[in-house]
Amino acid sequence: MWKRLALTVVAVELGRRSGNPRKGEGSKRSSLTNGSPGQSQGPGLCLSSATPSSSPATATDASSLPSGGVSGVAAVGSGSSGHNVDDAGTGANYPGGQEGANTANATVVEGDEAPSGDEYELDGKRQKRCTSGFWTHLRVAHSVQTGQQQLKVEKDGAQEIKAVVTYRYDEEANLRKFYLAIVMHEYPFNISEHEYFVDFIKSLRPSFPIKSRVTIRKEIMNMFLEEKEKLYAYFKSVPYRLSATMDMWTSNQNKSYMCVTVHWIDENWCVQKRIVNFVHVEGRHTGAKLSETFTELMVKWNIDKKLFALTLGNASANEVAVKDIISDLRANSSASALVCDGLFFHVRCACHILNLVARDGLSVITPTIENIRKLVLAVKGSPLQWEELMKRATECGLDTNKGLSLDVSTRWNSTYLMLRDALYYKNAFMRLKSSDHRRYENITPSPSEWAMAFKLFQCLKKFFDLTELFSGTLYPTANLFYIGFCEIKILLDEWSVSQDNTICTMATSMSRKFEKYWKKSSTTIAVACFLDPRYKKRLIEFYMRKFHGNASHVHVDELVDVIKKLYQFYVHDAPMSSRHKGKSNAPSHMEIDTADLLVDNGDDELESYLYESSGPNGAEMNELDKYMADPPLRLSGQFDVLAWWKNQTDEYPVLSRIAHDLLVVQVSTVASESAFSAGGRVVDPFRSRLEPEIVEALICLKDWIAAGRREKKVGSIVCDLEVIEALVEKLTIEDDDVADSDGEMDAHGSWSAANEHDFYGI
């Protein structure tokens, strides 16, 4: 390309020297300078158009210039190397800085007359002013078009070039990315008015249009409405049921918001969630007000007939609200809108239940850990004492980066973290007391208090781990809820008979609260546990025997009747569109190791009970009977329950539909809480003063864009896995051919795996 460009320049110059300007054109000038006085532009070539009669080759050579050739010519004339071209082909990387770029941009002119400027010296002689014919040709035939393709160099690291691809500058797309950055990183709308930010953007691309905060707000609202329409169309087309979580929060401006999140399992059996509403609720939060608002939102999204369950906190207003919601859905929808007439609709937040139970226990043991709280407060409140503690920690070989946590009376998990950190630095505290006995004599815990703190830490750790597990939103948790709560009940029963009066008193207080919510929450989570092929009915029977003894069969039979009722509902329900199996290798849901949920990390008694033969052996069994008759899968470290059901859709078509709809039911409303910043605020101080409509747009749009990014990453992984599978399949065929030809097989009649490792470079 550069050779052709050089030939063009030479041809044009030869044509200029050999030809004479036509009469009347002497006043039409052109120059490679930008006409700015006092700026030294350096030596350059003045390009003039020769007349067709004097140099017919000139027009031919000029027409062979590539798109963007004007900038290339300007780069030669301005002393640039000519190798650096910006996105629009205007030559931004010049040795002379911005002035050089302006020089290059000045080569494209409007009209027939070239820009005026000083004449250049060429070989010690004053050259004639250029005519405008050549400039007109360049402007018409080789003008720089906005959005033309350029070369984009992608680098891997600092030096190595990864790829060279074509790149088309798209102003509209770049503006959209600018708006997305504001949404995703919570920048203020007036960022476009920040002086140094504007300077930074202009240094990257001077022509980039900086929008006002009013325009930014309007465009973000348009993006929100556009994405909302897409999500509405998607919900309208899905053939399966959805679940929702609802929670109420208050901003630092005392504005109350209802956050509604929808959860579902898509056609590829991947867990999905979207915050669909973040609406301002005025007035008192009565049950009637909450139910009216929620039902109205679901009707607007056209998913009121597709809801399987709604997860709520344990506020008294929510108890009233869910009853009103069920009544409204019954009145406004068909008979099949609610599954089993709403039997599974209301799910209580597991994290809220654990929080209430743990707080009741902490109210009993607070005096026991008072000295630990005073000790942590004394060290954290003095920079000098903190330095002394870290010195003692270094002497003990402890990590000084862990730090200490001070608890808050309203959050039990903060007490757990305080005990955890204090126990970690126990030896450092003891050394600190020895070095400053007078200061720490009365607040350092005694050996018995340290021992009690350790017991309390172990008790609270189970609650903390379960809370973290149930807080997940991108993997199923309903099937884990039952076993986790059963293990909590076992622990509370054990602590209730402890010889330690403090532990016994704490467990008694916690058990009363636990039993209150256990009876209200056991049905839905027990059915979800039944749909886990590792447990089925056997796990439920095992725990019922522990809790109810000889009367356990009554509770098991009641649960089996509920399962049969649910099965018959799906059998007789209007058939929905067939579920797509999707790609069997989509790694978008999490494999869970449930061994950690067990008290003994693997109960031999439970395992032996699970795999005893049971169930009907009759010749005629329906799908449900067959599932219950088959023994549970052997317990393993990692298991993906959704992947298993996806692969069983042919064998269990009805049960797989039930699993598809029920396993996505959330046992926690923490998905709503994730809409807020890490600091725990609903909306940051800058946005808390915004109108509720724009607050909803910002919260929802951020969640939707983040979900889209996750899906793109998963899709990329799936494509990579498909390529690998194709390579493995091809390799297997080739290996079979080679094995048949030269017989290089191992003792078991299989092709050696070492060859496959060599193929992948392992």
Buried (B, 14 or more C-beta within 10 A) or exposed (E): EEEBBEEBBEBBBBBBBEBEBEEEBEEBBBBBBBEEEEEEBBEBBBBBBBBEEBBEBBBEBBEBBEBBBBBBBBBBBBBBEBEEBBBBBBBBBBEBEEBBBBBBBBBBBEEEBBBEBEEBEBEEEEBBBBBBBBBBBBBEEBBBEEEBBBEEEEEEEEEEEEEEEEBEBEBEEEBEEBBBEBBBEBBBBEBBEEEEEBEEBEEEBBEBEBBEBEBBBEBBBEBBEEBBEEBBEEBEEBBBBBBBBBBBBEBEEEBBBBBBBBBBBBBBBBBBBBBBBBBBBEEEBEBEBBBBBBBBBBBEBEBBBBBBBBBBBBBEBBBBBBBBBBEBBBEEBEEEBBBBBBBBBBBBBBBBBBBBBBBBBBEBBEEBBEBBBBBBBBBBEEEEBBEBBBBBBEEBEBEEEEEBBBBEEEBBBBBBBBBBBBBBBBBBBBBBBEEEEEBBEEBBBEEEBBEBBEBBBEBBEBBBEBBEBBBBBBBBBBBBBBBBBBBBBBBBEEBBEBEEEBBBBBBBBBBEBBEEBBEBBBBBBBBBBBBBBBBBBBBBBBBBBBBEEEEBEEBBEEBBEBBEEBBBBBEEEEEBEEBEBBBEBBBBBBBBEBBEBBBEEEBEEBBEBBEEEBBEEEEEBEBBBBBBBEBBBEBEEEBBBBBBBBEBBEEBEBBBBBBBBBBBBBBBBBBBBBBBEEEEBBBBEEBBEBEBEBBBBBBBBBBBBEBEEEBEEBBEBBEEBEEEEEEEEEBEEEBEEBBEEEEEBEEEEEBEEEBBEEEEEE
